[in-house]
Amino acid sequence: VLGESFSNIVKNCQRFSDNVEVIMLPQNTKWITNTEAGKKRLADVVKQIEQATGIKIADHQHIEEITPAMYRDTTHLSRYRGDIAYTDYLLKQYGDLL
């Protein structure tokens, strides 16, 4: 149900946007680990969303530009370190689309 709902949100965005990107944000691997069952469920829902929307989801969960030291807590990148590094990464990846 969650995958279907998210797919519908993406489809709505596709109706009025020239380009729609779906990104899985970086993951703080110091604090967050996924079980094998969790990885399988995530892969299944990613496949469902990609098939429903025609968009390839960009997986930024484990990019080398972001390290666990760049987080201020479990899920938020720290100001001036993590956020700048991720913004620079995004500009390199998507700057031509802007």
DSSP file (Angstrom, degrees, kcal/mol; ACC not computed):
  #  RESIDUE AA STRUCTURE BP1 BP2  ACC     N-H-->O    O-->H-N    N-H-->O    O-->H-N    TCO  KAPPA ALPHA  PHI   PSI    X-CA   Y-CA   Z-CA
    1    1 A V     >        0   0    0      0, 0.0     4,-2.5     0, 0.0     5,-0.2   0.000 360.0 360.0 360.0 -43.3    0.0    0.0    0.0
    2    2 A L  H  >  +     0   0    0      1,-0.2     4,-2.6     2,-0.2     5,-0.2   0.920 360.0  49.5 -63.9 -43.1    2.8    2.4    0.9
    3    3 A G  H  > S+     0   0    0      1,-0.2     4,-2.5     2,-0.2    -1,-0.2   0.902 111.9  48.7 -61.3 -41.3    4.6    1.7   -2.4
    4    4 A E  H  > S+     0   0    0      2,-0.2     4,-2.0     1,-0.2    -2,-0.2   0.904 111.7  48.9 -65.4 -42.0    1.4    2.3   -4.4
    5    5 A S  H  X S+     0   0    0     -4,-2.5     4,-1.7     2,-0.2    -2,-0.2   0.918 112.4  47.9 -63.8 -43.4    0.7    5.5   -2.6
    6    6 A F  H  X S+     0   0    0     -4,-2.6     4,-2.4     1,-0.2    -2,-0.2   0.915 109.1  54.1 -64.6 -42.1    4.2    6.8   -3.2
    7    7 A S  H  X S+     0   0    0     -4,-2.5     4,-2.7     1,-0.2    -1,-0.2   0.896 106.5  52.5 -57.7 -40.8    4.0    5.8   -6.8
    8    8 A N  H  X S+     0   0    0     -4,-2.0     4,-2.1     2,-0.2    -1,-0.2   0.871 107.4  51.5 -64.1 -37.2    0.8    7.9   -7.1
    9    9 A I  H  X S+     0   0    0     -4,-1.7     4,-2.1     2,-0.2    -2,-0.2   0.930 111.1  47.8 -63.7 -45.0    2.6   10.9   -5.7
   10   10 A V  H  X S+     0   0    0     -4,-2.4     4,-2.3     1,-0.2    -2,-0.2   0.925 110.3  51.9 -61.9 -44.6    5.4   10.5   -8.2
   11   11 A K  H  X S+     0   0    0     -4,-2.7     4,-1.0     1,-0.2    -1,-0.2   0.889 107.8  52.4 -60.4 -39.4    2.8   10.1  -11.1
   12   12 A N  H >X S+     0   0    0     -4,-2.1     4,-0.6     1,-0.2     3,-0.6   0.915 109.6  49.0 -61.9 -42.7    1.1   13.3   -9.9
   13   13 A C  H >X S+     0   0    0     -4,-2.1     4,-1.4     1,-0.2     3,-1.0   0.873 105.3  58.8 -64.2 -36.8    4.5   15.2  -10.0
   14   14 A Q  H 3< S+     0   0    0     -4,-2.3    -1,-0.2     1,-0.2    -2,-0.2   0.754  95.2  65.5 -64.2 -24.0    5.1   13.8  -13.5
   15   15 A R  H << S+     0   0    0     -4,-1.0    -1,-0.2    -3,-0.6    -2,-0.2   0.813 118.0  20.9 -69.6 -29.0    2.0   15.4  -14.8
   16   16 A F  H << S+     0   0    0     -3,-1.0     2,-0.4    -4,-0.6    -2,-0.2   0.437 111.0  78.1-121.0  -0.3    3.3   18.9  -14.2
   17   17 A S     <  -     0   0    0     -4,-1.4     3,-0.1     1,-0.1    -1,-0.0  -0.898  61.4-148.4-114.2 141.3    7.1   18.5  -14.1
   18   18 A D  S    S+     0   0    0     -2,-0.4     2,-0.4     1,-0.2    -1,-0.1   0.829  92.1  22.4 -69.5 -32.1    9.5   18.1  -17.0
   19   19 A N        -     0   0    0     -6,-0.1     2,-0.5     2,-0.0    -1,-0.2  -0.991  65.8-173.1-141.8 128.7   11.8   16.0  -14.9
   20   20 A V        -     0   0    0     -2,-0.4     2,-0.4    -3,-0.1    -6,-0.0  -0.988   6.3-170.6-123.5 128.5   11.1   14.0  -11.7
   21   21 A E        -     0   0    0     -2,-0.5     2,-0.5    34,-0.1    36,-0.1  -0.935   8.6-159.1-116.9 140.9   13.8   12.4   -9.7
   22   22 A V        -     0   0    0     -2,-0.4    36,-2.7    34,-0.4     2,-0.4  -0.990  18.1-176.0-119.5 125.6   13.3    9.9   -6.8
   23   23 A I  E     -a   58   0A   0     -2,-0.5     2,-0.7    34,-0.2    36,-0.2  -0.967  26.3-142.7-127.8 133.7   16.3    9.6   -4.5
   24   24 A M  E     -a   59   0A   0     34,-3.0    36,-2.1    -2,-0.4     3,-0.1  -0.877  38.0-128.5 -89.7 119.6   17.0    7.4   -1.5
   25   25 A L        -     0   0    0     -2,-0.7    -1,-0.0     1,-0.1    35,-0.0  -0.144  32.6 -76.5 -69.0 160.6   18.9    9.7    0.9
   26   26 A P        -     0   0    0      0, 0.0     2,-0.4     0, 0.0    35,-0.3  -0.211  47.0-137.5 -56.6 148.1   22.2    8.8    2.5
   27   27 A Q        -     0   0    0     34,-2.3     2,-1.4    33,-0.2    48,-0.1  -0.923  10.6-127.3-114.0 131.3   22.0    6.4    5.4
   28   28 A N    >>  -     0   0    0     -2,-0.4     4,-2.7    46,-0.4     3,-1.2  -0.631  26.4-172.7 -76.9  94.6   24.0    6.8    8.7
   29   29 A T  T 34 S+     0   0    0     -2,-1.4    -1,-0.2     1,-0.3    45,-0.0   0.599  75.5  69.5 -71.9  -9.9   25.5    3.3    8.7
   30   30 A K  T 34 S+     0   0    0      1,-0.1    -1,-0.3    44,-0.1     3,-0.1   0.858 119.9  16.5 -70.3 -33.6   27.0    3.9   12.2
   31   31 A W  T <4 S+     0   0    0     -3,-1.2     2,-0.5    43,-0.2    -2,-0.2   0.657 121.2  60.6-112.5 -23.7   23.5    3.8   13.7
   32   32 A I     <  +     0   0    0     -4,-2.7     2,-0.4    42,-0.1    -1,-0.2  -0.934  53.5 166.9-118.2 121.9   21.2    2.3   11.0
   33   33 A T        -     0   0    0     -2,-0.5     2,-0.4    -3,-0.1    -5,-0.0  -0.977  25.3-137.1-128.4 146.9   21.7   -1.2    9.6
   34   34 A N        -     0   0    0     -2,-0.4     2,-0.0     4,-0.0    -2,-0.0  -0.857  15.0-131.5-104.9 135.8   19.2   -3.1    7.5
   35   35 A T     >  -     0   0    0     -2,-0.4     4,-2.6     1,-0.1     5,-0.2  -0.321  31.2-106.6 -71.9 165.1   18.5   -6.8    8.1
   36   36 A E  H  > S+     0   0    0      1,-0.2     4,-2.1     2,-0.2     5,-0.1   0.901 124.4  50.9 -60.6 -39.7   18.5   -9.1    5.1
   37   37 A A  H  > S+     0   0    0      2,-0.2     4,-2.3     1,-0.2    -1,-0.2   0.900 109.9  50.1 -64.2 -39.7   14.7   -9.2    5.3
   38   38 A G  H  > S+     0   0    0      2,-0.2     4,-2.5     1,-0.2    -2,-0.2   0.899 108.9  51.5 -65.1 -40.9   14.6   -5.4    5.4
   39   39 A K  H  X S+     0   0    0     -4,-2.6     4,-2.6     2,-0.2    -1,-0.2   0.894 110.2  49.8 -61.7 -40.0   16.9   -5.2    2.4
   40   40 A K  H  X S+     0   0    0     -4,-2.1     4,-2.4     2,-0.2    -2,-0.2   0.924 110.6  48.7 -65.7 -45.0   14.6   -7.6    0.4
   41   41 A R  H  X S+     0   0    0     -4,-2.3     4,-2.3     2,-0.2     5,-0.2   0.913 112.6  49.0 -61.7 -41.8   11.5   -5.6    1.3
   42   42 A L  H  X S+     0   0    0     -4,-2.5     4,-2.6     1,-0.2     5,-0.2   0.934 110.6  49.6 -63.5 -45.9   13.2   -2.4    0.3
   43   43 A A  H  X S+     0   0    0     -4,-2.6     4,-2.3     1,-0.2    -1,-0.2   0.890 110.9  51.4 -59.2 -39.7   14.3   -3.9   -3.0
   44   44 A D  H  X S+     0   0    0     -4,-2.4     4,-2.1     2,-0.2    -1,-0.2   0.919 112.3  43.9 -64.6 -44.2   10.8   -5.1   -3.7
   45   45 A V  H  X S+     0   0    0     -4,-2.3     4,-2.6     2,-0.2    -2,-0.2   0.867 111.9  53.6 -72.9 -34.3    9.2   -1.8   -3.1
   46   46 A V  H  X S+     0   0    0     -4,-2.6     4,-2.8     2,-0.2     5,-0.2   0.940 110.3  47.8 -61.5 -45.9   11.8    0.0   -5.1
   47   47 A K  H  X S+     0   0    0     -4,-2.3     4,-2.5    -5,-0.2     5,-0.2   0.913 111.3  51.1 -59.9 -43.4   11.1   -2.3   -8.0
   48   48 A Q  H  X S+     0   0    0     -4,-2.1     4,-2.1     2,-0.2    -2,-0.2   0.924 112.8  45.1 -60.5 -46.0    7.4   -1.7   -7.6
   49   49 A I  H  X S+     0   0    0     -4,-2.6     4,-2.0     2,-0.2     6,-0.4   0.913 113.1  50.3 -66.4 -43.2    7.8    2.1   -7.7
   50   50 A E  H  X S+     0   0    0     -4,-2.8     4,-2.5     1,-0.2     5,-0.3   0.912 112.7  46.5 -62.9 -42.3   10.2    2.0  -10.6
   51   51 A Q  H  < S+     0   0    0     -4,-2.5    -1,-0.2    -5,-0.2    -2,-0.2   0.883 114.5  47.5 -66.8 -37.9    7.8   -0.2  -12.6
   52   52 A A  H  < S+     0   0    0     -4,-2.1    -1,-0.2    -5,-0.2    -2,-0.2   0.808 125.7  27.2 -73.7 -29.0    4.8    1.9  -11.8
   53   53 A T  H  < S-     0   0    0     -4,-2.0    -2,-0.2     2,-0.2    -3,-0.2   0.648  93.1-127.7-109.6 -18.9    6.4    5.3  -12.6
   54   54 A G     <  +     0   0    0     -4,-2.5     2,-0.4    -5,-0.3    -3,-0.1   0.589  68.4 127.5  77.2   9.9    9.1    4.5  -15.2
   55   55 A I        -     0   0    0     -6,-0.4     2,-0.7    -5,-0.3    -1,-0.3  -0.835  59.8-134.6-102.2 136.2   11.7    6.3  -13.0
   56   56 A K        -     0   0    0     -2,-0.4   -34,-0.4    -3,-0.1     2,-0.3  -0.815  28.2-130.1 -85.3 118.7   15.0    4.7  -12.0
   57   57 A I        -     0   0    0     -2,-0.7     2,-0.6   -11,-0.1   -34,-0.2  -0.546  14.9-132.5 -73.5 130.0   15.3    5.4   -8.2
   58   58 A A  E     -a   23   0A   0    -36,-2.7   -34,-3.0    -2,-0.3     2,-0.9  -0.742  15.0-147.8 -84.9 120.7   18.8    6.9   -7.4
   59   59 A D  E     +a   24   0A   0     -2,-0.6     3,-0.3   -36,-0.2   -34,-0.1  -0.790  31.3 159.9 -95.6 102.8   20.2    5.1   -4.4
   60   60 A H    >   +     0   0    0    -36,-2.1     3,-1.1    -2,-0.9   -33,-0.2   0.225  41.6 109.6-101.4  11.2   22.4    7.5   -2.4
   61   61 A Q  T 3  S+     0   0    0    -35,-0.3   -34,-2.3     1,-0.3    -1,-0.2   0.838  90.1  22.8 -59.1 -35.4   22.3    5.5    0.8
   62   62 A H  T 3  S+     0   0    0     -3,-0.3    -1,-0.3   -36,-0.2     2,-0.1  -0.136  79.6 151.5-129.0  38.6   25.9    4.4    0.7
   63   63 A I    X   -     0   0    0     -3,-1.1     3,-1.3     1,-0.1   -36,-0.1  -0.471  48.7-130.3 -71.5 144.4   27.7    7.0   -1.4
   64   64 A E  T 3  S+     0   0    0      1,-0.3    -1,-0.1    -2,-0.1     0, 0.0   0.681 100.7  72.2 -71.3 -16.9   31.4    7.4   -0.5
   65   65 A E  T 3  S+     0   0    0      1,-0.1     2,-0.5    20,-0.0    -1,-0.3   0.682  94.6  60.5 -70.9 -16.5   31.0   11.2   -0.3
   66   66 A I    <   -     0   0    0     -3,-1.3   -39,-0.1    19,-0.1    -1,-0.1  -0.953  67.5-177.2-117.8 127.2   29.0   10.9    2.9
   67   67 A T    >   -     0   0    0     -2,-0.5     3,-2.1     1,-0.1     4,-0.1  -0.804  41.7-107.3-117.6 160.9   30.5    9.3    6.0
   68   68 A P  G >  S+     0   0    0      0, 0.0     3,-1.4     0, 0.0    -1,-0.1   0.789 116.0  67.0 -57.1 -27.3   28.9    8.5    9.4
   69   69 A A  G 3  S+     0   0    0      1,-0.3    13,-0.1    12,-0.0   -41,-0.0   0.632  89.1  67.6 -68.3 -11.8   31.0   11.4   10.9
   70   70 A M  G <  S+     0   0    0     -3,-2.1     8,-3.6    11,-0.1    12,-0.5   0.393  82.4  92.5 -89.5   2.7   29.0   13.8    8.9
   71   71 A Y  B <   -B   77   0B   0     -3,-1.4     6,-0.3     6,-0.3     3,-0.1  -0.751  57.9-159.1 -99.1 144.7   25.8   13.3   10.8
   72   72 A R  S    S-     0   0    0      4,-2.9     2,-0.2    -2,-0.3     5,-0.1   0.654  83.0 -10.6 -91.1 -18.8   24.7   15.4   13.8
   73   73 A D  S    S-     0   0    0      3,-1.0   -42,-0.1     0, 0.0     5,-0.1  -0.793 103.0 -57.7-155.0-161.1   22.3   12.6   14.9
   74   74 A T  S    S+     0   0    0     -2,-0.2   -46,-0.4     1,-0.2   -43,-0.2   0.861 128.4   9.8 -60.3 -38.5   21.0    9.3   13.6
   75   75 A T  S    S+     0   0    0    -48,-0.1     2,-0.5   -44,-0.1    -1,-0.2   0.544 106.5  85.2-123.1  -9.0   19.4   10.7   10.4
   76   76 A H        -     0   0    0    -48,-0.0    -4,-2.9     3,-0.0    -3,-1.0  -0.859  67.9-130.6-109.2 126.8   20.4   14.4    9.9
   77   77 A L  B     -B   71   0B   0     -2,-0.5    -6,-0.3    -6,-0.3     2,-0.1  -0.445  36.4-107.1 -66.3 142.7   23.5   15.5    8.1
   78   78 A S    > > -     0   0    0     -8,-3.6     5,-2.6    -2,-0.1     3,-0.8  -0.377  34.8-101.2 -74.2 150.7   25.5   18.1   10.1
   79   79 A R  T 3 5S+     0   0    0      1,-0.2     3,-0.1     3,-0.2    -1,-0.1  -0.471 102.9  10.0 -70.8 140.5   25.5   21.7    9.1
   80   80 A Y  T 3 5S+     0   0    0      1,-0.2    -1,-0.2    -2,-0.2    -2,-0.0   0.234 134.4  44.1  73.9 -10.8   28.7   22.8    7.3
   81   81 A R  T <>5S+     0   0    0     -3,-0.8     4,-2.1   -11,-0.2    -1,-0.2   0.602 120.9  22.9-120.1 -72.2   30.0   19.2    6.9
   82   82 A G  H  >5S+     0   0    0    -12,-0.5     4,-2.4    -4,-0.3     5,-0.2   0.917 124.8  49.1 -67.1 -43.5   27.4   16.7    5.8
   83   83 A D  H  ><S+     0   0    0     -5,-2.6     4,-2.3     1,-0.2    -1,-0.2   0.885 113.2  46.9 -67.6 -36.3   25.0   19.1    4.2
   84   84 A I  H  > S+     0   0    0     -6,-0.3     4,-2.6     2,-0.2    -1,-0.2   0.924 112.5  49.7 -69.0 -43.9   27.7   20.8    2.2
   85   85 A A  H  X S+     0   0    0     -4,-2.1     4,-1.9     1,-0.2    -2,-0.2   0.906 114.3  45.1 -61.2 -41.4   29.2   17.5    1.0
   86   86 A Y  H  X S+     0   0    0     -4,-2.4     4,-2.7     2,-0.2    -1,-0.2   0.895 111.3  52.2 -72.1 -38.7   25.8   16.2    0.0
   87   87 A T  H  X S+     0   0    0     -4,-2.3     4,-2.4    -5,-0.2    -2,-0.2   0.922 109.7  49.9 -60.6 -43.9   24.9   19.4   -1.8
   88   88 A D  H  X S+     0   0    0     -4,-2.6     4,-2.0     2,-0.2    -1,-0.2   0.912 110.9  50.0 -60.3 -42.3   28.1   19.3   -3.7
   89   89 A Y  H  X S+     0   0    0     -4,-1.9     4,-2.1     1,-0.2    -2,-0.2   0.930 110.5  49.5 -61.2 -46.1   27.4   15.7   -4.7
   90   90 A L  H  X S+     0   0    0     -4,-2.7     4,-3.2     1,-0.2     5,-0.3   0.888 108.6  52.9 -62.2 -39.8   23.9   16.6   -5.8
   91   91 A L  H  X S+     0   0    0     -4,-2.4     4,-1.9     1,-0.2    -1,-0.2   0.898 109.9  48.4 -62.9 -39.9   25.2   19.5   -7.9
   92   92 A K  H  < S+     0   0    0     -4,-2.0    -1,-0.2    -5,-0.2    -2,-0.2   0.883 118.6  40.5 -65.6 -37.8   27.6   17.1   -9.7
   93   93 A Q  H  < S+     0   0    0     -4,-2.1    -2,-0.2    -5,-0.2    -1,-0.2   0.872 134.3  15.3 -77.8 -38.8   24.9   14.6  -10.3
   94   94 A Y  H >X S+     0   0    0     -4,-3.2     3,-1.7    -5,-0.2     4,-0.6   0.360  87.1 107.9-124.0   3.6   22.0   16.9  -11.3
   95   95 A G  G >< S+     0   0    0     -4,-1.9     3,-1.1    -5,-0.3    -3,-0.1   0.839  78.3  58.7 -55.9 -36.5   23.5   20.3  -12.1
   96   96 A D  G 34 S+     0   0    0      1,-0.2    -1,-0.3    -5,-0.2    -2,-0.1   0.737 100.8  57.7 -66.9 -20.8   22.9   19.9  -15.8
   97   97 A L  G <4        0   0    0     -3,-1.7    -1,-0.2     1,-0.2    -2,-0.2   0.656 360.0 360.0 -82.1 -15.2   19.2   19.5  -15.1
   98   98 A L    <<        0   0    0     -3,-1.1    -1,-0.2    -4,-0.6    -2,-0.2   0.489 360.0 360.0 -79.0 360.0   18.9   22.8  -13.3
